[in-house]
Amino acid sequence: MTAEAPTLRSARRPRQGRVPVLELEDVTKTYGTDPPIPALQGVSFRVDAGELVAVAGPSGSGKSTLLHLMGTLERPTSGRVAITGLDIDELEDRELAAVRATRIGFVFQQFFLAEHSTALENVADGLLYAGVPVADRREQAAGALTAVGLGERLAARPTQLSGGERQRVAIARALVGAPAIVLADEPTGNLDSATGEQIMALIEELNANGATIVVITHEHAIADRCPRRIQLLDGRVVADVTADRGSSPR
């Protein structure tokens, strides 16, 4: 049985004109009530189509909470988070599922691949909840794997792949539906330095070909490779620097 694709109501379409892919306005996130624990405090920035952005900071700076909000996995306590002009606080849970299925790609350091499925099946499954027909899913998955250099490994299972190859499968899965934005959480965290270098080179290549990517990292070397760096500390943005323009007012 084909899974029913989640849908967005027509009233939720993006506004006309130039709309950023991701927008946060004075966002806060607080956990608990006795006493409340502020995880994010007044975070504001936007990401436009085609950017490669690093969100960097030490453990406890708010990176994971920010990832959950950007990925619509949680809602803010206050402020506004929007994906392609869609305010997530105005969307019902079903509509948020549609946003995640069609507009956001996720890459995690743990890969999260189905061990008994082939690389092709793992990537094709990324289109399941987008309502793409089975035949089209496999064709698109093959194209995505070819794009990340695994066109000859479609039938390989994760246990037959190196760590770098597994992460390439995960990246292909994130990209296969041509999402508006890809969120990569510590994408080199489980890799040795040489393999991590290859994965970052791939991310840079994909961005050069038009993909909008946000890399969440605690590694300075990874953040420094991104043209724009947003620095978090204690739940606040303390710097937003673009390589060719210096500090950004975003």
N, C-alpha and C positions, 0 to 999 in steps of 0.2 A: 504494500500500500504506500502510495506517495504521500509524504507528509504535507499537510496543508500549509502553504506559505503565509506567514503573518503579513498583515497589510497595514498601511498608513492611511488614515482618512485624508481626503482631498484637502480638508481645511488645514492640514499640517504641512502643506508644501512650503519649501523655502521661499523667502521673500524675493521679489524681483531685484535684479541688479547684482552687483558684486557682493557675494556673501562669503565670509571666511568659512573654511572647513570646520574649524573648532573655535569656540569662543567661550571664555570664562570671564564673568564680571562680578567682582567683589564676592567671591565664593568662600563660604565657610563650611566646615564640617566638624561637628562635635559629637563625641560618643559618651554615653552614660549621662547620669544626672546627679550623682552624689559621690564626689563632685564631678561636674562635667569635664571632659578631657578634650581640649581643642586640638584637632589634627591639622586643620587648615584654617588660616585666618586672612581674609581679605585678598584672596588670590585672583589676579586679573591678567589675562593675556589672550592673544588670538593666534591661530595658525592658519596661514593662507595656503591655497592649493600649490603643490610643488615644493613646499619647504621640507628641509631635513633639520629637525630640531632635537636637541638633547635636553632632557629634564634631569638635572644632576643634583646630588645632595647626599649627605651621610645618612646612615641608618637613623630612623626616627625623625627625619626631616619632613615627612609627609608624602614621599614619592608614591608609596603603594596606595594611599588614600586618593591621591590625585589621579592615579591610573584608573582606579575603580570609578571615579566620577567621569573622567574622559571617555571611558568605555561604557558608560551608562549602566554599570553594574550596581551603582548606588546613586542616590539622589543627594544634592547638597542640603545642608541645614538651612542655609540662606544663600542668596545670590543666584546667578544664572549660569547654566551650562547649556550650550547649544551645539548641535552637530548639523552641519550644512543648513543652518538657519532654523532648525527644529529645537525648541526649548524643551529639555527633557522633563522639566517639572510640569509641562502641559500635556504630556503624553501618558496614556494608560500603559500598564505593563505589557499588553500585547503589542502596542505600538513601539515600545522600547525594544521588544524582541525583534521587530522588523528592522529597526535601526541597526541593531547589532548584526543581524543576518545579512544586511545588504550594504551597509555604509561603513562598517568598522572591521578591520582585520586585526587579529591578535597574534603576537609571537611571544612565547614564554621561554625562559631559560631551561625549563624541564621538558620541553618539546611537546609533551602530551599527545603522543601518537599511539594509535591502536596497534599493539604489538603483533596481532595475528592478521592484520590487513596489509596489503601491499602499499607502496608509496602512492600509486595511482588511486587506490581506494581511499587512503587517508586524505588526500587532497580533494577528491571528488566529494567526500562526505562534508567538506566545508561548504558545499553548495546545497546541501539537503534542505535546510530550512529557508533557503531563498526561493524555493519552488522551481528550481531548474530541472527539466526532464533528465532522466537517467542517462540517455545517450549523450546529451549535451554536457552533462556533468563530467563524464569521462573524457570527452574531447577537450573541454576547457582545462581539466586537470592535467592532461598530457601536455598541453601548451604551457601551463604554468611551470611544470617540472622541467620542461625544456628551457624555459627562460632562466631558471636558477641553476642550470648546468647538469640536470639529472635526467635528460631525455633518454639515456640508455639504462636507467635503473627503475623504470616504471613498475616492474614486477617484483622488485626487492622489498622484503619486509624490514622493519626497523632493526631487528636483530642482525641483519646482514649489512647494515650501513654503519659507517663511522659516525662519531658525534657531529662532525661538521655536516655530513650528508643528512643526518636526521634534522638538523636545524634548517637546512635548505628545504627539506620537505615541509617543515613547519612554516617557513616563509612562503613557499608556494601555496600552501593552504590558505594563508592570510591574504594573499594577493589574487587568488583565483577568481573571485567575484568582482574584481576591479572596484574595491571599496574606496570611499572618499578619503579615508585615512587609515594608516596602519600604526598600531601601538605595539612597540617592541620592548618588552620588559626584560632588562638584563640579557639581551640576546646572545652575548658571548660568555655569560657567567659560568656555564658548564663546559667550556672549551679551553684547550691549551692556547697559549699566546699566538702560535702560528695559525691555528685554525680560526681563532677569533679574528685575526687580521683578515683572513679570507672572507669571513662572514661580513665584517664591516665594509670590505671592498665591494661585496655583493650589494649591501644596503645602499652604498653610495652610487653604484651603477643603476640600481632600480630607481633611485631618486632622480638621477640624471635623465632617466627615461620617463619621468613624469609622476612617479609615486610620491604621495605625501606621507612622510614617516616621522613619528615621534619616538625617540629612543630614551627609555628610562634607565639611568645607570648611576652607579656610585663611583665608577672608574673615570678618573680625570682624562686618561689617554683616549678613551672612547668618546667622552663628551667633547674633547678638543677637536675631534675629526668632523664634528657637525658644524655647518655654517652658522648656526644659531644655538646659543646655550642659555637655558633658563635655570638659574641656581636657586634651590630651595634650602631654607634653614629654619627650623622650628615652625614649620607650617606656613612660612611666608616666602614670597619671591623677593630675594635680596639682590638679584642681578638678572638682566635680560639683555644679552650682548649678541650682536650680529657681526660676523667677522669683518665685513667690508664697511660697516657703518658705526661700529662701536655700540654704546648703550642704546637700547631701543625704548621708545616711549610707550610701547604697546601695553 
